[in-house]
Amino acid sequence: MQFIFQSCLISLSASIDDGRIVANARIFVPASDGSFDDDVYDLRLDDNFIDENEALNFARERATDWVEEHCVDEI
């Protein structure tokens, strides 16, 4: 799942690691030319998720929080 939030591209995924559901968020901060190639941040969220949907929702919340905290100047 991908979406744009405050000009950042956010890619979400969920996977299984050691029998647990893990949520992942990759945040691409745009460069001055609009490309998303250089400034990338990865969040790995390991919690007791019930299912993939819960993991993705949690990852979306954490990623948007991260963008609001770290990308204020890029907006």
All heavy atoms as a GROMACS GRO file, in nm:
protein
  601
    1MET      N    1   0.084  -0.116   0.000
    1MET     CA    2   0.000   0.000   0.000
    1MET      C    3   0.090   0.123   0.000
    1MET      O    4   0.184   0.131   0.078
    1MET     CB    5  -0.089  -0.003   0.125
    1MET     CG    6  -0.151   0.130   0.157
    1MET     SD    7  -0.229   0.136   0.320
    1MET     CE    8  -0.392   0.088   0.274
    2GLN      N    9   0.062   0.217  -0.089
    2GLN     CA   10   0.137   0.342  -0.096
    2GLN      C   11   0.041   0.459  -0.093
    2GLN      O   12  -0.071   0.451  -0.145
    2GLN     CB   13   0.218   0.350  -0.224
    2GLN     CG   14   0.336   0.259  -0.228
    2GLN     CD   15   0.423   0.284  -0.351
    2GLN    OE1   16   0.379   0.337  -0.452
    2GLN    NE2   17   0.549   0.244  -0.342
    3PHE      N   18   0.087   0.570  -0.034
    3PHE     CA   19   0.008   0.693  -0.034
    3PHE      C   20   0.102   0.811  -0.013
    3PHE      O   21   0.216   0.794   0.032
    3PHE     CB   22  -0.103   0.689   0.071
    3PHE     CG   23  -0.054   0.682   0.214
    3PHE    CD1   24  -0.048   0.797   0.292
    3PHE    CD2   25  -0.016   0.562   0.271
    3PHE    CE1   26  -0.004   0.791   0.424
    3PHE    CE2   27   0.026   0.555   0.403
    3PHE     CZ   28   0.033   0.670   0.479
    4ILE      N   29   0.054   0.930  -0.046
    4ILE     CA   30   0.129   1.053  -0.026
    4ILE      C   31   0.071   1.123   0.097
    4ILE      O   32  -0.050   1.135   0.111
    4ILE     CB   33   0.116   1.147  -0.149
    4ILE    CG1   34   0.169   1.081  -0.275
    4ILE    CG2   35   0.184   1.280  -0.122
    4ILE    CD1   36   0.318   1.070  -0.285
    5PHE      N   37   0.161   1.166   0.185
    5PHE     CA   38   0.121   1.243   0.303
    5PHE      C   39   0.218   1.359   0.318
    5PHE      O   40   0.339   1.338   0.329
    5PHE     CB   41   0.122   1.154   0.428
    5PHE     CG   42   0.082   1.227   0.554
    5PHE    CD1   43  -0.050   1.260   0.576
    5PHE    CD2   44   0.177   1.262   0.647
    5PHE    CE1   45  -0.088   1.329   0.691
    5PHE    CE2   46   0.141   1.330   0.763
    5PHE     CZ   47   0.008   1.363   0.785
    6GLN      N   48   0.167   1.481   0.314
    6GLN     CA   49   0.247   1.603   0.325
    6GLN      C   50   0.369   1.597   0.233
    6GLN      O   51   0.482   1.621   0.275
    6GLN     CB   52   0.287   1.628   0.470
    6GLN     CG   53   0.171   1.658   0.559
    6GLN     CD   54   0.211   1.693   0.701
    6GLN    OE1   55   0.328   1.694   0.736
    6GLN    NE2   56   0.113   1.723   0.783
    7SER      N   57   0.347   1.562   0.112
    7SER     CA   58   0.444   1.552   0.002
    7SER      C   59   0.543   1.435   0.015
    7SER      O   60   0.625   1.413  -0.072
    7SER     CB   61   0.520   1.683  -0.019
    7SER     OG   62   0.616   1.705   0.081
    8CYS      N   63   0.535   1.356   0.122
    8CYS     CA   64   0.619   1.237   0.136
    8CYS      C   65   0.544   1.115   0.083
    8CYS      O   66   0.423   1.104   0.102
    8CYS     CB   67   0.655   1.212   0.283
    8CYS     SG   68   0.763   1.339   0.353
    9LEU      N   69   0.616   1.028   0.018
    9LEU     CA   70   0.560   0.902  -0.030
    9LEU      C   71   0.581   0.798   0.080
    9LEU      O   72   0.692   0.780   0.129
    9LEU     CB   73   0.629   0.857  -0.159
    9LEU     CG   74   0.591   0.719  -0.212
    9LEU    CD1   75   0.444   0.716  -0.254
    9LEU    CD2   76   0.681   0.681  -0.328
   10ILE      N   77   0.474   0.731   0.120
   10ILE     CA   78   0.482   0.630   0.225
   10ILE      C   79   0.437   0.496   0.168
   10ILE      O   80   0.330   0.486   0.107
   10ILE     CB   81   0.395   0.669   0.346
   10ILE    CG1   82   0.443   0.803   0.404
   10ILE    CG2   83   0.398   0.559   0.452
   10ILE    CD1   84   0.357   0.858   0.514
   11SER      N   85   0.519   0.396   0.188
   11SER     CA   86   0.489   0.261   0.143
   11SER      C   87   0.477   0.172   0.267
   11SER      O   88   0.568   0.167   0.350
   11SER     CB   89   0.602   0.212   0.052
   11SER     OG   90   0.577   0.080   0.010
   12LEU      N   91   0.366   0.101   0.279
   12LEU     CA   92   0.340   0.015   0.394
   12LEU      C   93   0.335  -0.131   0.352
   12LEU      O   94   0.290  -0.163   0.242
   12LEU     CB   95   0.204   0.050   0.457
   12LEU     CG   96   0.180   0.194   0.496
   12LEU    CD1   97   0.037   0.212   0.547
   12LEU    CD2   98   0.280   0.239   0.602
   13SER      N   99   0.380  -0.217   0.443
   13SER     CA  100   0.368  -0.361   0.419
   13SER      C  101   0.363  -0.433   0.553
   13SER      O  102   0.399  -0.376   0.657
   13SER     CB  103   0.485  -0.413   0.335
   13SER     OG  104   0.606  -0.398   0.406
   14ALA      N  105   0.318  -0.556   0.549
   14ALA     CA  106   0.318  -0.642   0.667
   14ALA      C  107   0.378  -0.775   0.627
   14ALA      O  108   0.363  -0.820   0.512
   14ALA     CB  109   0.177  -0.660   0.721
   15SER      N  110   0.448  -0.838   0.720
   15SER     CA  111   0.510  -0.967   0.692
   15SER      C  112   0.509  -1.051   0.820
   15SER      O  113   0.473  -1.003   0.927
   15SER     CB  114   0.653  -0.948   0.641
   15SER     OG  115   0.730  -0.879   0.736
   16ILE      N  116   0.551  -1.174   0.806
   16ILE     CA  117   0.562  -1.265   0.920
   16ILE      C  118   0.710  -1.285   0.951
   16ILE      O  119   0.790  -1.314   0.862
   16ILE     CB  120   0.497  -1.403   0.890
   16ILE    CG1  121   0.352  -1.387   0.847
   16ILE    CG2  122   0.512  -1.496   1.010
   16ILE    CD1  123   0.258  -1.344   0.956
   17ASP      N  124   0.748  -1.267   1.078
   17ASP     CA  125   0.885  -1.287   1.121
   17ASP      C  126   0.881  -1.365   1.252
   17ASP      O  127   0.826  -1.318   1.351
   17ASP     CB  128   0.954  -1.152   1.141
   17ASP     CG  129   1.102  -1.165   1.172
   17ASP    OD1  130   1.158  -1.276   1.154
   17ASP    OD2  131   1.163  -1.064   1.212
   18ASP      N  132   0.938  -1.485   1.251
   18ASP     CA  133   0.936  -1.574   1.367
   18ASP      C  134   0.795  -1.597   1.420
   18ASP      O  135   0.770  -1.599   1.540
   18ASP     CB  136   1.024  -1.518   1.480
   18ASP     CG  137   1.172  -1.530   1.449
   18ASP    OD1  138   1.209  -1.622   1.374
   18ASP    OD2  139   1.249  -1.447   1.499
   19GLY      N  140   0.700  -1.610   1.327
   19GLY     CA  141   0.562  -1.640   1.364
   19GLY      C  142   0.481  -1.520   1.409
   19GLY      O  143   0.366  -1.534   1.448
   20ARG      N  144   0.540  -1.402   1.404
   20ARG     CA  145   0.470  -1.280   1.445
   20ARG      C  146   0.450  -1.189   1.325
   20ARG      O  147   0.532  -1.184   1.235
   20ARG     CB  148   0.552  -1.205   1.550
   20ARG     CG  149   0.570  -1.283   1.679
   20ARG     CD  150   0.655  -1.207   1.774
   20ARG     NE  151   0.594  -1.077   1.801
   20ARG     CZ  152   0.602  -1.013   1.915
   20ARG    NH1  153   0.670  -1.064   2.013
   20ARG    NH2  154   0.545  -0.896   1.933
   21ILE      N  155   0.340  -1.115   1.328
   21ILE     CA  156   0.314  -1.017   1.223
   21ILE      C  157   0.395  -0.892   1.251
   21ILE      O  158   0.392  -0.839   1.362
   21ILE     CB  159   0.164  -0.984   1.216
   21ILE    CG1  160   0.084  -1.111   1.182
   21ILE    CG2  161   0.138  -0.875   1.112
   21ILE    CD1  162  -0.066  -1.093   1.191
   22VAL      N  163   0.467  -0.846   1.150
   22VAL     CA  164   0.551  -0.727   1.160
   22VAL      C  165   0.502  -0.626   1.057
   22VAL      O  166   0.475  -0.661   0.942
   22VAL     CB  167   0.699  -0.763   1.132
   22VAL    CG1  168   0.785  -0.640   1.134
   22VAL    CG2  169   0.748  -0.866   1.233
   23ALA      N  170   0.491  -0.501   1.098
   23ALA     CA  171   0.452  -0.393   1.007
   23ALA      C  172   0.577  -0.316   0.966
   23ALA      O  173   0.668  -0.296   1.046
   23ALA     CB  174   0.353  -0.301   1.076
   24ASN      N  175   0.580  -0.274   0.841
   24ASN     CA  176   0.692  -0.197   0.788
   24ASN      C  177   0.639  -0.073   0.718
   24ASN      O  178   0.538  -0.080   0.648
   24ASN     CB  179   0.771  -0.279   0.688
   24ASN     CG  180   0.826  -0.405   0.750
   24ASN    OD1  181   0.919  -0.400   0.828
   24ASN    ND2  182   0.767  -0.518   0.719
   25ALA      N  183   0.709   0.037   0.739
   25ALA     CA  184   0.676   0.161   0.668
   25ALA      C  185   0.806   0.217   0.612
   25ALA      O  186   0.906   0.226   0.682
   25ALA     CB  187   0.612   0.262   0.762
   26ARG      N  188   0.804   0.249   0.486
   26ARG     CA  189   0.919   0.313   0.420
   26ARG      C  190   0.872   0.452   0.379
   26ARG      O  191   0.772   0.466   0.309
   26ARG     CB  192   0.965   0.232   0.301
   26ARG     CG  193   1.081   0.298   0.228
   26ARG     CD  194   1.144   0.204   0.132
   26ARG     NE  195   1.247   0.132   0.211
   26ARG     CZ  196   1.337   0.055   0.157
   26ARG    NH1  197   1.338   0.033   0.029
   26ARG    NH2  198   1.428  -0.003   0.233
   27ILE      N  199   0.944   0.553   0.425
   27ILE     CA  200   0.906   0.692   0.401
   27ILE      C  201   1.009   0.754   0.308
   27ILE      O  202   1.129   0.756   0.337
   27ILE     CB  203   0.901   0.769   0.535
   27ILE    CG1  204   0.801   0.700   0.629
   27ILE    CG2  205   0.862   0.915   0.510
   27ILE    CD1  206   0.813   0.743   0.774
   28PHE      N  207   0.960   0.805   0.197
   28PHE     CA  208   1.044   0.871   0.097
   28PHE      C  209   1.017   1.020   0.104
   28PHE      O  210   0.906   1.065   0.077
   28PHE     CB  211   1.011   0.821  -0.044
   28PHE     CG  212   1.028   0.673  -0.063
   28PHE    CD1  213   0.925   0.585  -0.031
   28PHE    CD2  214   1.147   0.622  -0.112
   28PHE    CE1  215   0.940   0.448  -0.050
   28PHE    CE2  216   1.163   0.485  -0.130
   28PHE     CZ  217   1.059   0.398  -0.099
   29VAL      N  218   1.119   1.097   0.143
   29VAL     CA  219   1.107   1.242   0.152
   29VAL      C  220   1.152   1.300   0.017
   29VAL      O  221   1.260   1.267  -0.032
   29VAL     CB  222   1.194   1.297   0.266
   29VAL    CG1  223   1.182   1.448   0.276
   29VAL    CG2  224   1.153   1.231   0.399
   30PRO      N  225   1.069   1.385  -0.044
   30PRO     CA  226   1.104   1.435  -0.177
   30PRO      C  227   1.223   1.530  -0.174
   30PRO      O  228   1.241   1.608  -0.082
   30PRO     CB  229   0.977   1.508  -0.221
   30PRO     CG  230   0.911   1.549  -0.094
   30PRO     CD  231   0.943   1.441   0.005
   31ALA      N  232   1.304   1.519  -0.278
   31ALA     CA  233   1.416   1.612  -0.299
   31ALA      C  234   1.361   1.739  -0.362
   31ALA      O  235   1.244   1.746  -0.401
   31ALA     CB  236   1.520   1.547  -0.389
   32SER      N  237   1.445   1.839  -0.376
   32SER     CA  238   1.400   1.966  -0.434
   32SER      C  239   1.351   1.950  -0.578
   32SER      O  240   1.267   2.027  -0.624
   32SER     CB  241   1.512   2.070  -0.428
   32SER     OG  242   1.625   2.024  -0.498
   33ASP      N  243   1.400   1.847  -0.648
   33ASP     CA  244   1.354   1.823  -0.785
   33ASP      C  245   1.229   1.735  -0.791
   33ASP      O  246   1.182   1.700  -0.899
   33ASP     CB  247   1.465   1.763  -0.870
   33ASP     CG  248   1.505   1.622  -0.827
   33ASP    OD1  249   1.448   1.569  -0.729
   33ASP    OD2  250   1.593   1.564  -0.893
   34GLY      N  251   1.177   1.696  -0.674
   34GLY     CA  252   1.055   1.615  -0.669
   34GLY      C  253   1.078   1.465  -0.670
   34GLY      O  254   0.984   1.388  -0.656
   35SER      N  255   1.204   1.422  -0.686
   35SER     CA  256   1.231   1.278  -0.686
   35SER      C  257   1.232   1.224  -0.543
   35SER      O  258   1.248   1.299  -0.447
   35SER     CB  259   1.365   1.248  -0.754
   35SER     OG  260   1.471   1.297  -0.674
   36PHE      N  261   1.215   1.094  -0.531
   36PHE     CA  262   1.211   1.028  -0.400
   36PHE      C  263   1.328   0.932  -0.382
   36PHE      O  264   1.318   0.834  -0.311
   36PHE     CB  265   1.081   0.949  -0.384
   36PHE     CG  266   0.958   1.035  -0.374
   36PHE    CD1  267   0.872   1.046  -0.482
   36PHE    CD2  268   0.927   1.102  -0.258
   36PHE    CE1  269   0.757   1.123  -0.473
   36PHE    CE2  270   0.813   1.180  -0.247
   36PHE     CZ  271   0.729   1.190  -0.355
   37ASP      N  272   1.442   0.958  -0.446
   37ASP     CA  273   1.550   0.861  -0.451
   37ASP      C  274   1.646   0.863  -0.333
   37ASP      O  275   1.700   0.759  -0.295
   37ASP     CB  276   1.631   0.879  -0.580
   37ASP     CG  277   1.547   0.849  -0.703
   37ASP    OD1  278   1.456   0.766  -0.693
   37ASP    OD2  279   1.574   0.910  -0.808
   38ASP      N  280   1.672   0.978  -0.274
   38ASP     CA  281   1.783   0.989  -0.181
   38ASP      C  282   1.747   0.978  -0.033
   38ASP      O  283   1.820   0.920   0.044
   38ASP     CB  284   1.856   1.122  -0.204
   38ASP     CG  285   1.918   1.128  -0.342
   38ASP    OD1  286   1.956   1.022  -0.394
   38ASP    OD2  287   1.928   1.239  -0.397
   39ASP      N  288   1.639   1.039   0.008
   39ASP     CA  289   1.606   1.051   0.150
   39ASP      C  290   1.497   0.950   0.187
   39ASP      O  291   1.379   0.975   0.169
   39ASP     CB  292   1.558   1.194   0.177
   39ASP     CG  293   1.586   1.241   0.317
   39ASP    OD1  294   1.637   1.161   0.398
   39ASP    OD2  295   1.554   1.357   0.347
   40VAL      N  296   1.538   0.834   0.238
   40VAL     CA  297   1.446   0.724   0.268
   40VAL      C  298   1.464   0.682   0.413
   40VAL      O  299   1.576   0.666   0.462
   40VAL     CB  300   1.472   0.602   0.175
   40VAL    CG1  301   1.378   0.488   0.208
   40VAL    CG2  302   1.461   0.643   0.030
   41TYR      N  303   1.352   0.662   0.482
   41TYR     CA  304   1.353   0.617   0.621
   41TYR      C  305   1.267   0.492   0.634
   41TYR      O  306   1.158   0.487   0.580
   41TYR     CB  307   1.300   0.728   0.713
   41TYR     CG  308   1.386   0.850   0.707
   41TYR    CD1  309   1.362   0.951   0.614
   41TYR    CD2  310   1.496   0.864   0.791
   41TYR    CE1  311   1.443   1.061   0.605
   41TYR    CE2  312   1.578   0.975   0.783
   41TYR     CZ  313   1.551   1.073   0.690
   41TYR     OH  314   1.633   1.183   0.681
   42ASP      N  315   1.318   0.394   0.707
   42ASP     CA  316   1.246   0.269   0.728
   42ASP      C  317   1.205   0.256   0.874
   42ASP      O  318   1.286   0.278   0.964
   42ASP     CB  319   1.334   0.149   0.691
   42ASP     CG  320   1.355   0.138   0.541
   42ASP    OD1  321   1.255   0.145   0.468
   42ASP    OD2  322   1.470   0.123   0.499
   43LEU      N  323   1.079   0.220   0.894
   43LEU     CA  324   1.027   0.191   1.027
   43LEU      C  325   0.986   0.045   1.029
   43LEU      O  326   0.912   0.000   0.942
   43LEU     CB  327   0.906   0.278   1.060
   43LEU     CG  328   0.922   0.430   1.054
   43LEU    CD1  329   0.787   0.497   1.079
   43LEU    CD2  330   1.024   0.475   1.156
   44ARG      N  331   1.034  -0.029   1.127
   44ARG     CA  332   0.994  -0.169   1.146
   44ARG      C  333   0.922  -0.175   1.278
   44ARG      O  334   0.977  -0.140   1.383
   44ARG     CB  335   1.114  -0.262   1.147
   44ARG     CG  336   1.074  -0.408   1.159
   44ARG     CD  337   1.198  -0.497   1.154
   44ARG     NE  338   1.164  -0.637   1.148
   44ARG     CZ  339   1.137  -0.712   1.255
   44ARG    NH1  340   1.139  -0.659   1.375
   44ARG    NH2  341   1.108  -0.840   1.240
   45LEU      N  342   0.796  -0.215   1.274
   45LEU     CA  343   0.711  -0.212   1.393
   45LEU      C  344   0.673  -0.354   1.431
   45LEU      O  345   0.597  -0.421   1.361
   45LEU     CB  346   0.586  -0.127   1.364
   45LEU     CG  347   0.620   0.013   1.309
   45LEU    CD1  348   0.501   0.074   1.240
   45LEU    CD2  349   0.671   0.102   1.420
   46ASP      N  350   0.730  -0.400   1.539
   46ASP     CA  351   0.710  -0.537   1.586
   46ASP      C  352   0.623  -0.531   1.712
   46ASP      O  353   0.668  -0.491   1.818
   46ASP     CB  354   0.845  -0.601   1.616
   46ASP     CG  355   0.834  -0.749   1.649
   46ASP    OD1  356   0.723  -0.803   1.644
   46ASP    OD2  357   0.938  -0.808   1.679
   47ASP      N  358   0.497  -0.568   1.697
   47ASP     CA  359   0.403  -0.562   1.807
   47ASP      C  360   0.317  -0.688   1.803
   47ASP      O  361   0.334  -0.772   1.716
   47ASP     CB  362   0.315  -0.436   1.793
   47ASP     CG  363   0.262  -0.385   1.926
   47ASP    OD1  364   0.260  -0.462   2.023
   47ASP    OD2  365   0.222  -0.268   1.932
   48ASN      N  366   0.227  -0.701   1.894
   48ASN     CA  367   0.137  -0.817   1.895
   48ASN      C  368   0.013  -0.788   1.811
   48ASN      O  369  -0.097  -0.771   1.864
   48ASN     CB  370   0.098  -0.853   2.039
   48ASN     CG  371   0.213  -0.909   2.117
   48ASN    OD1  372   0.292  -0.986   2.064
   48ASN    ND2  373   0.225  -0.870   2.242
   49PHE      N  374   0.032  -0.779   1.681
   49PHE     CA  375  -0.079  -0.749   1.591
   49PHE      C  376  -0.170  -0.871   1.578
   49PHE      O  377  -0.122  -0.984   1.570
   49PHE     CB  378  -0.028  -0.706   1.454
   49PHE     CG  379   0.056  -0.582   1.457
   49PHE    CD1  380   0.190  -0.588   1.423
   49PHE    CD2  381   0.004  -0.461   1.497
   49PHE    CE1  382   0.269  -0.475   1.426
   49PHE    CE2  383   0.082  -0.346   1.501
   49PHE     CZ  384   0.215  -0.354   1.466
   50ILE      N  385  -0.298  -0.845   1.570
   50ILE     CA  386  -0.398  -0.951   1.553
   50ILE      C  387  -0.396  -1.004   1.410
   50ILE      O  388  -0.404  -1.123   1.386
   50ILE     CB  389  -0.538  -0.900   1.590
   50ILE    CG1  390  -0.543  -0.865   1.738
   50ILE    CG2  391  -0.645  -1.002   1.554
   50ILE    CD1  392  -0.668  -0.793   1.780
   51ASP      N  393  -0.383  -0.910   1.314
   51ASP     CA  394  -0.384  -0.948   1.174
   51ASP      C  395  -0.311  -0.843   1.091
   51ASP      O  396  -0.263  -0.742   1.143
   51ASP     CB  397  -0.528  -0.969   1.123
   51ASP     CG  398  -0.617  -0.846   1.137
   51ASP    OD1  399  -0.565  -0.733   1.151
   51ASP    OD2  400  -0.740  -0.863   1.136
   52GLU      N  401  -0.302  -0.869   0.962
   52GLU     CA  402  -0.232  -0.779   0.871
   52GLU      C  403  -0.296  -0.641   0.867
   52GLU      O  404  -0.226  -0.539   0.862
   52GLU     CB  405  -0.229  -0.840   0.730
   52GLU     CG  406  -0.158  -0.756   0.629
   52GLU     CD  407  -0.160  -0.816   0.489
   52GLU    OE1  408  -0.221  -0.922   0.468
   52GLU    OE2  409  -0.098  -0.756   0.401
   53ASN      N  410  -0.429  -0.635   0.871
   53ASN     CA  411  -0.499  -0.508   0.866
   53ASN      C  412  -0.461  -0.419   0.984
   53ASN      O  413  -0.435  -0.300   0.968
   53ASN     CB  414  -0.650  -0.531   0.862
   53ASN     CG  415  -0.727  -0.405   0.835
   53ASN    OD1  416  -0.692  -0.328   0.746
   53ASN    ND2  417  -0.831  -0.383   0.913
   54GLU      N  418  -0.458  -0.478   1.104
   54GLU     CA  419  -0.419  -0.401   1.222
   54GLU      C  420  -0.275  -0.353   1.208
   54GLU      O  421  -0.243  -0.238   1.243
   54GLU     CB  422  -0.434  -0.486   1.348
   54GLU     CG  423  -0.399  -0.408   1.474
   54GLU     CD  424  -0.404  -0.492   1.600
   54GLU    OE1  425  -0.358  -0.608   1.597
   54GLU    OE2  426  -0.451  -0.439   1.702
   55ALA      N  427  -0.187  -0.436   1.158
   55ALA     CA  428  -0.046  -0.399   1.140
   55ALA      C  429  -0.033  -0.282   1.042
   55ALA      O  430   0.042  -0.187   1.067
   55ALA     CB  431   0.034  -0.519   1.092
   56LEU      N  432  -0.104  -0.288   0.931
   56LEU     CA  433  -0.097  -0.181   0.831
   56LEU      C  434  -0.154  -0.050   0.886
   56LEU      O  435  -0.098   0.058   0.861
   56LEU     CB  436  -0.169  -0.223   0.704
   56LEU     CG  437  -0.101  -0.334   0.624
   56LEU    CD1  438  -0.191  -0.380   0.510
   56LEU    CD2  439   0.035  -0.291   0.573
   57ASN      N  440  -0.264  -0.058   0.959
   57ASN     CA  441  -0.321   0.063   1.018
   57ASN      C  442  -0.225   0.127   1.118
   57ASN      O  443  -0.208   0.249   1.122
   57ASN     CB  444  -0.455   0.033   1.086
   57ASN     CG  445  -0.566   0.012   0.986
   57ASN    OD1  446  -0.565   0.066   0.877
   57ASN    ND2  447  -0.664  -0.069   1.024
   58PHE      N  448  -0.161   0.044   1.200
   58PHE     CA  449  -0.064   0.093   1.297
   58PHE      C  450   0.056   0.156   1.225
   58PHE      O  451   0.103   0.264   1.263
   58PHE     CB  452  -0.019  -0.021   1.388
   58PHE     CG  453   0.068   0.023   1.501
   58PHE    CD1  454   0.015   0.083   1.613
   58PHE    CD2  455   0.206   0.003   1.496
   58PHE    CE1  456   0.096   0.123   1.719
   58PHE    CE2  457   0.288   0.042   1.600
   58PHE     CZ  458   0.233   0.104   1.712
   59ALA      N  459   0.104   0.091   1.122
   59ALA     CA  460   0.217   0.144   1.045
   59ALA      C  461   0.181   0.278   0.981
   59ALA      O  462   0.263   0.370   0.978
   59ALA     CB  463   0.260   0.044   0.938
   60ARG      N  464   0.059   0.289   0.930
   60ARG     CA  465   0.014   0.416   0.870
   60ARG      C  466   0.015   0.528   0.975
   60ARG      O  467   0.063   0.638   0.948
   60ARG     CB  468  -0.126   0.399   0.811
   60ARG     CG  469  -0.176   0.523   0.742
   60ARG     CD  470  -0.317   0.503   0.687
   60ARG     NE  471  -0.359   0.620   0.614
   60ARG     CZ  472  -0.362   0.630   0.483
   60ARG    NH1  473  -0.327   0.527   0.407
   60ARG    NH2  474  -0.399   0.742   0.425
   61GLU      N  475  -0.036   0.500   1.093
   61GLU     CA  476  -0.036   0.600   1.201
   61GLU      C  477   0.106   0.642   1.238
   61GLU      O  478   0.135   0.761   1.252
   61GLU     CB  479  -0.106   0.544   1.325
   61GLU     CG  480  -0.254   0.530   1.312
   61GLU     CD  481  -0.316   0.464   1.435
   61GLU    OE1  482  -0.253   0.467   1.544
   61GLU    OE2  483  -0.426   0.410   1.423
   62ARG      N  484   0.194   0.546   1.257
   62ARG     CA  485   0.331   0.577   1.297
   62ARG      C  486   0.406   0.652   1.187
   62ARG      O  487   0.484   0.743   1.216
   62ARG     CB  488   0.409   0.450   1.334
   62ARG     CG  489   0.361   0.383   1.458
   62ARG     CD  490   0.376   0.475   1.581
   62ARG     NE  491   0.284   0.432   1.685
   62ARG     CZ  492   0.169   0.493   1.716
   62ARG    NH1  493   0.132   0.602   1.653
   62ARG    NH2  494   0.091   0.448   1.812
   63ALA      N  495   0.384   0.614   1.063
   63ALA     CA  496   0.451   0.682   0.952
   63ALA      C  497   0.404   0.827   0.939
   63ALA      O  498   0.487   0.917   0.920
   63ALA     CB  499   0.427   0.607   0.821
   64THR      N  500   0.275   0.851   0.950
   64THR     CA  501   0.227   0.989   0.941
   64THR      C  502   0.274   1.072   1.060
   64THR      O  503   0.308   1.189   1.045
   64THR     CB  504   0.074   0.996   0.926
   64THR    OG1  505   0.010   0.927   1.033
   64THR    CG2  506   0.028   0.938   0.793
   65ASP      N  507   0.281   1.010   1.178
   65ASP     CA  508   0.337   1.079   1.295
   65ASP      C  509   0.483   1.116   1.270
   65ASP      O  510   0.528   1.227   1.302
   65ASP     CB  511   0.329   0.992   1.421
   65ASP     CG  512   0.188   0.977   1.475
   65ASP    OD1  513   0.097   1.052   1.431
   65ASP    OD2  514   0.169   0.888   1.561
   66TRP      N  515   0.560   1.022   1.212
   66TRP     CA  516   0.700   1.046   1.183
   66TRP      C  517   0.715   1.163   1.085
   66TRP      O  518   0.799   1.252   1.105
   66TRP     CB  519   0.765   0.920   1.125
   66TRP     CG  520   0.914   0.930   1.114
   66TRP    CD1  521   1.006   0.886   1.204
   66TRP    CD2  522   0.988   0.991   1.007
   66TRP    NE1  523   1.133   0.915   1.161
   66TRP    CE2  524   1.125   0.980   1.040
   66TRP    CE3  525   0.953   1.053   0.889
   66TRP    CZ2  526   1.225   1.028   0.958
   66TRP    CZ3  527   1.054   1.102   0.807
   66TRP    CH2  528   1.188   1.089   0.840
   67VAL      N  529   0.634   1.165   0.982
   67VAL     CA  530   0.641   1.273   0.882
   67VAL      C  531   0.608   1.407   0.949
   67VAL      O  532   0.678   1.506   0.928
   67VAL     CB  533   0.544   1.246   0.765
   67VAL    CG1  534   0.529   1.369   0.676
   67VAL    CG2  535   0.593   1.127   0.683
   68GLU      N  536   0.504   1.410   1.031
   68GLU     CA  537   0.467   1.535   1.099
   68GLU      C  538   0.579   1.585   1.189
   68GLU      O  539   0.602   1.705   1.202
   68GLU     CB  540   0.339   1.516   1.179
   68GLU     CG  541   0.217   1.505   1.092
   68GLU     CD  542   0.090   1.476   1.168
   68GLU    OE1  543   0.097   1.426   1.283
   68GLU    OE2  544  -0.018   1.502   1.112
   69GLU      N  545   0.653   1.494   1.250
   69GLU     CA  546   0.760   1.532   1.342
   69GLU      C  547   0.889   1.571   1.271
   69GLU      O  548   0.959   1.663   1.313
   69GLU     CB  549   0.789   1.417   1.438
   69GLU     CG  550   0.893   1.451   1.542
   69GLU     CD  551   0.914   1.338   1.641
   69GLU    OE1  552   0.820   1.261   1.667
   69GLU    OE2  553   1.025   1.328   1.693
   70HIS      N  554   0.922   1.501   1.161
   70HIS     CA  555   1.053   1.519   1.098
   70HIS      C  556   1.054   1.596   0.967
   70HIS      O  557   1.162   1.635   0.922
   70HIS     CB  558   1.116   1.381   1.074
   70HIS     CG  559   1.149   1.310   1.199
   70HIS    ND1  560   1.062   1.221   1.259
   70HIS    CD2  561   1.258   1.314   1.278
   70HIS    CE1  562   1.117   1.173   1.369
   70HIS    NE2  563   1.236   1.228   1.383
   71CYS      N  564   0.941   1.615   0.906
   71CYS     CA  565   0.941   1.675   0.771
   71CYS      C  566   0.868   1.807   0.764
   71CYS      O  567   0.820   1.847   0.659
   71CYS     CB  568   0.878   1.576   0.672
   71CYS     SG  569   0.969   1.423   0.658
   72VAL      N  570   0.863   1.880   0.872
   72VAL     CA  571   0.793   2.007   0.876
   72VAL      C  572   0.852   2.105   0.775
   72VAL      O  573   0.779   2.173   0.704
   72VAL     CB  574   0.798   2.069   1.018
   72VAL    CG1  575   0.736   2.206   1.021
   72VAL    CG2  576   0.729   1.975   1.116
   73ASP      N  577   0.984   2.109   0.763
   73ASP     CA  578   1.048   2.204   0.672
   73ASP      C  579   1.029   2.172   0.525
   73ASP      O  580   1.038   2.258   0.440
   73ASP     CB  581   1.198   2.212   0.700
   73ASP     CG  582   1.226   2.266   0.840
   73ASP    OD1  583   1.140   2.340   0.892
   73ASP    OD2  584   1.332   2.235   0.894
   74GLU      N  585   0.999   2.043   0.495
   74GLU     CA  586   0.987   2.003   0.355
   74GLU      C  587   0.850   2.033   0.296
   74GLU      O  588   0.828   2.022   0.178
   74GLU     CB  589   1.014   1.853   0.340
   74GLU     CG  590   1.160   1.817   0.342
   74GLU     CD  591   1.216   1.802   0.482
   74GLU    OE1  592   1.138   1.810   0.579
   74GLU    OE2  593   1.336   1.780   0.494
   75ILE      N  594   0.753   2.069   0.380
   75ILE     CA  595   0.614   2.089   0.332
   75ILE      C  596   0.603   2.219   0.259
   75ILE      O  597   0.663   2.317   0.290
   75ILE     CB  598   0.516   2.084   0.451
   75ILE    CG1  599   0.527   1.949   0.518
   75ILE    CG2  600   0.376   2.111   0.406
   75ILE    CD1  601   0.452   1.939   0.649
   0.00000   0.00000   0.00000
